[in-house]
Amino acid sequence: MKYLKITILAISFLLSKKVTFSQNARINILTQKAGIVKKGKKLFLEISITNTDHTDFIGIYKLKVQINLPSEIASIDTAGIILPTGWKILDANEASMIISNGMDMIAATDDRNIMLSIRGKKMGGPLTITGYLSFADGTEPGNKPGALKNDLAGDNNSTTTCTVTK
């Protein structure tokens, strides 16, 4: 009888620990070269996506990353995009891009890095580049709204700047 009580207590403890973990993804964006690019030249925007959960994977077609540029001074160079294996571009134009994690499951505490080429168009700045993380329902192509359980909304956006010089 004592063994049964200890077993039930242990199982209850393990199940309650599992529930207390929260699945969360974080985005961070950073421009290389301090965000300074010459007119007509390129620089890279580094986008880091991290699964901060200690136990759960983030499933396929669950993440959507949106990047918005100050289109008056810079544009996305679609020839200079480096995506992790399995990731897909859902939508892209000169000023914004939406990317899905597609067929890439992200393990607990793992991260993915995306490189996005930006071309300086016109002198100006510094102006803000924004990165947003939202969630899909896990079905292809990854554009139907969804959620991560217990996601922390405070780390679902990030900003950096871009200045275009002569």
Summary of the structure (lengths in Angstrom):
residues: 166
radius of gyration: 19.8
end to end distance: 80.6
largest distance: 80.6
contacts: 532
relative contact order: 0.27
helix: 15%
strand: 49%
